[in-house]
Amino acid sequence: MISLDEVVKYLDSELKTATISDYPGALNGLQLANEGRICRVVAAVDASLPVIRKAAEGGPGLLLVHHGMFWQGVQPVTGPFYQKLRIAMDAGLAIYSSHLPLDVHPQLGNNILLCKALGIMDVHPFFDQKGLSLGLRGSWMGERNELEGVLKSVLNGPVHLCPGGPKTVSHIGVITGGAGSEVVKVASTGVDTFITGEGPHWSYSLAEELGINVFYGGHYATETFGVKALAARIAEKSGIPWEFIDHPTGL
């Protein structure tokens, strides 16, 4: 076993939790404590009730998630929310959530790990939002249909393509999750191809008009990388085991 406080201190420092601004509902950091010791780490994308039930089966530990328990803001501790808390607390399961800090982390982040998996070269930050670069851009030389095949393989699932740009891809922008609504700002950066998780219906038509390819790889699928890498890092440093609970939404 290792100290929960020790792990939380490491995570807060490594992810710059206190200095990276985020949506209010993200509530990055330790969302639920336990008695203070953990013997395993569980990674998952969402702190949903099915995930917490599965994670609790192994007893005391730390559940690392990308989307925490408080996206809906303040709410009564009733129904499914009560069940999540009760199940986790009965099992001695602590919960730590990291949203944008994990997306943008230069080694463990969703963006960089997806770029590496796709073989994107010369990667550097792009898409500034209130002083934070939410994505990465780089070069990838090849045909659009080839990139589609690689992305499907990396994400292990379907990919929806808006073929609004050139058939030969050279400049790619990546923002995991739900950044499809930012297609105008992304296109203005000069990339010819944009990879994200999901977007609104109108983003497809707008991408066609702007002359940019957009790959919608799935919000969930594009955000499995960071929590896995983070859990593996903790396990490497501490010697405790880790696992990933896969509970895809299909979105």
GUDREN-264446 format. One line per 4 residues: number of its first residue (from 1); for each residue x, z, y of C-alpha. Coordinates in nm, 2 decimals, decimal comma. Example, Ala and Ser with C-alpha at 12.3 -4.5 7.8 and 13.67 -1.06 7.14 Angstrom:
2
1> 1,23 0,78 -0,45  1,37 0,71 -0,11
This chain:
251
1> 0,00 0,00 0,00  0,10 -0,05 0,36  -0,03 0,10 0,69  -0,32 -0,08 0,86
5> -0,18 0,02 1,20  0,15 -0,14 1,12  -0,01 -0,47 1,02  -0,24 -0,47 1,32
9> 0,05 -0,40 1,55  0,23 -0,70 1,40  -0,07 -0,93 1,43  -0,15 -0,83 1,78
13> 0,22 -0,91 1,88  0,26 -1,23 1,68  -0,07 -1,38 1,79  -0,05 -1,25 2,15
17> -0,40 -1,12 2,10  -0,42 -0,93 2,43  -0,29 -1,22 2,65  -0,48 -1,52 2,52
21> -0,83 -1,55 2,67  -1,12 -1,65 2,45  -1,49 -1,66 2,42  -1,64 -1,31 2,47
25> -1,79 -1,31 2,12  -1,46 -1,38 1,96  -1,35 -1,02 2,01  -1,00 -1,09 1,88
29> -0,81 -0,82 1,70  -0,92 -0,54 1,47  -1,30 -0,55 1,45  -1,34 -0,29 1,17
33> -1,09 -0,02 1,06  -1,07 0,15 0,73  -0,90 0,48 0,63  -0,56 0,34 0,73
37> -0,40 0,19 0,43  -0,43 -0,16 0,27  -0,31 -0,29 -0,07  -0,41 -0,66 -0,03
41> -0,49 -0,92 0,22  -0,79 -1,16 0,20  -0,82 -1,47 0,42  -1,14 -1,65 0,51
45> -1,27 -1,87 0,79  -1,59 -1,67 0,86  -1,68 -1,30 0,84  -2,01 -1,39 0,69
49> -2,21 -1,17 0,45  -2,12 -1,37 0,14  -1,75 -1,36 0,23  -1,76 -0,99 0,29
53> -1,94 -0,93 -0,03  -1,68 -1,12 -0,22  -1,39 -0,96 -0,04  -1,52 -0,62 -0,10
57> -1,52 -0,67 -0,48  -1,14 -0,60 -0,48  -1,17 -0,27 -0,30  -0,96 -0,16 0,00
61> -0,78 -0,43 0,19  -0,77 -0,64 0,50  -0,99 -0,93 0,56  -0,84 -1,18 0,80
65> -1,09 -1,43 0,96  -1,10 -1,70 1,22  -1,46 -1,63 1,32  -1,54 -1,26 1,34
69> -1,86 -1,06 1,32  -1,96 -1,06 1,69  -2,02 -1,42 1,79  -2,38 -1,34 1,87
73> -2,27 -1,06 2,11  -2,43 -0,71 2,11  -2,69 -0,67 1,84  -2,88 -0,40 1,66
77> -2,71 -0,27 1,34  -2,99 -0,39 1,12  -3,05 -0,65 0,85  -2,75 -0,87 0,75
81> -2,53 -0,72 1,02  -2,59 -0,37 0,89  -2,52 -0,50 0,53  -2,18 -0,65 0,64
85> -2,07 -0,32 0,79  -2,19 -0,11 0,51  -2,04 -0,32 0,23  -1,71 -0,34 0,41
89> -1,69 0,03 0,49  -1,80 0,13 0,14  -1,52 -0,08 0,00  -1,25 0,03 0,25
93> -1,23 -0,32 0,38  -1,08 -0,36 0,73  -1,15 -0,68 0,93  -0,92 -0,85 1,17
97> -1,03 -1,17 1,36  -0,83 -1,42 1,55  -0,99 -1,73 1,71  -0,80 -1,92 1,98
101> -0,48 -1,72 1,94  -0,46 -1,85 1,58  -0,56 -2,20 1,68  -0,27 -2,24 1,92
105> 0,00 -2,04 1,74  0,31 -2,26 1,73  0,39 -2,19 1,36  0,08 -2,04 1,20
109> -0,19 -2,22 1,40  -0,46 -2,45 1,27  -0,35 -2,73 1,51  0,02 -2,73 1,41
113> -0,04 -2,69 1,04  -0,29 -2,98 1,04  -0,04 -3,20 1,23  0,23 -3,12 0,98
117> 0,00 -3,19 0,69  -0,08 -3,53 0,84  0,28 -3,61 0,92  0,23 -3,64 1,29
121> 0,57 -3,66 1,47  0,70 -3,55 1,81  0,43 -3,29 1,85  0,37 -3,12 2,18
125> 0,09 -2,93 2,35  -0,20 -3,10 2,53  -0,55 -3,05 2,66  -0,51 -2,77 2,91
129> -0,81 -2,54 2,95  -0,77 -2,26 3,20  -0,39 -2,25 3,15  -0,41 -2,26 2,77
133> -0,32 -2,58 2,58  -0,59 -2,59 2,31  -0,45 -2,89 2,12  -0,15 -3,08 2,01
137> -0,06 -3,45 2,04  0,20 -3,67 1,88  0,29 -4,00 1,72  0,17 -4,14 1,39
141> 0,23 -4,51 1,31  -0,01 -4,67 1,07  -0,35 -4,82 1,01  -0,67 -4,63 1,10
145> -0,80 -4,66 0,74  -0,48 -4,52 0,61  -0,50 -4,22 0,84  -0,86 -4,17 0,72
149> -0,74 -4,15 0,36  -0,47 -3,90 0,44  -0,70 -3,68 0,64  -0,96 -3,68 0,35
153> -0,68 -3,58 0,11  -0,55 -3,30 0,34  -0,90 -3,16 0,41  -1,01 -3,21 0,05
157> -1,35 -3,34 0,17  -1,54 -3,61 0,36  -1,44 -3,73 0,71  -1,67 -3,90 0,95
161> -1,50 -4,17 1,16  -1,60 -4,32 1,49  -1,39 -4,64 1,49  -1,40 -4,68 1,87
165> -1,03 -4,74 1,92  -0,75 -4,96 1,79  -0,71 -5,03 1,41  -0,34 -4,95 1,44
169> -0,30 -4,58 1,53  0,00 -4,46 1,73  -0,09 -4,17 1,96  -0,30 -3,88 1,81
173> -0,46 -3,58 1,97  -0,56 -3,28 1,75  -0,79 -2,99 1,83  -0,94 -2,82 1,53
177> -1,29 -2,68 1,53  -1,57 -2,79 1,76  -1,40 -2,99 2,03  -1,58 -3,32 1,99
181> -1,77 -3,26 2,32  -1,44 -3,30 2,50  -1,40 -3,66 2,42  -1,39 -3,78 2,78
185> -1,11 -3,54 2,87  -0,92 -3,62 2,55  -0,94 -3,99 2,62  -0,81 -3,95 2,97
189> -0,48 -3,81 2,82  -0,40 -4,16 2,67  -0,43 -4,08 2,30  -0,59 -4,36 2,10
193> -0,71 -4,13 1,82  -0,87 -3,79 1,83  -0,89 -3,56 1,53  -1,13 -3,26 1,55
197> -1,38 -3,07 1,34  -1,72 -3,16 1,48  -1,89 -3,28 1,79  -2,24 -3,35 1,93
201> -2,43 -3,66 1,85  -2,36 -3,82 2,18  -1,98 -3,79 2,14  -1,97 -4,07 1,89
205> -2,13 -4,33 2,12  -1,92 -4,21 2,42  -1,60 -4,24 2,21  -1,70 -4,60 2,14
209> -1,75 -4,67 2,51  -1,42 -4,51 2,59  -1,23 -4,71 2,33  -1,10 -4,41 2,13
213> -1,11 -4,34 1,75  -1,25 -4,00 1,66  -1,22 -3,84 1,32  -1,47 -3,56 1,26
217> -1,31 -3,36 0,97  -1,55 -3,07 0,97  -1,53 -2,75 1,17  -1,47 -2,54 0,86
221> -1,23 -2,77 0,69  -1,00 -2,81 0,99  -0,98 -2,43 1,03  -0,87 -2,31 0,69
225> -0,50 -2,35 0,76  -0,43 -2,07 1,00  -0,58 -1,78 0,81  -0,41 -1,88 0,49
229> -0,07 -1,90 0,66  -0,12 -1,57 0,84  -0,22 -1,39 0,51  0,08 -1,54 0,33
233> 0,31 -1,43 0,61  0,18 -1,07 0,58  0,21 -1,08 0,21  0,57 -1,21 0,24
237> 0,67 -0,93 0,48  0,49 -0,65 0,29  0,50 -0,75 -0,07  0,12 -0,70 -0,12
241> -0,09 -0,98 -0,27  -0,32 -1,22 -0,08  -0,60 -1,45 -0,16  -0,83 -1,70 0,01
245> -1,21 -1,69 -0,02  -1,34 -2,05 0,02  -1,69 -2,05 0,15  -1,74 -2,39 0,32
249> -2,04 -2,46 0,54  -2,02 -2,84 0,51  -2,01 -2,86 0,89
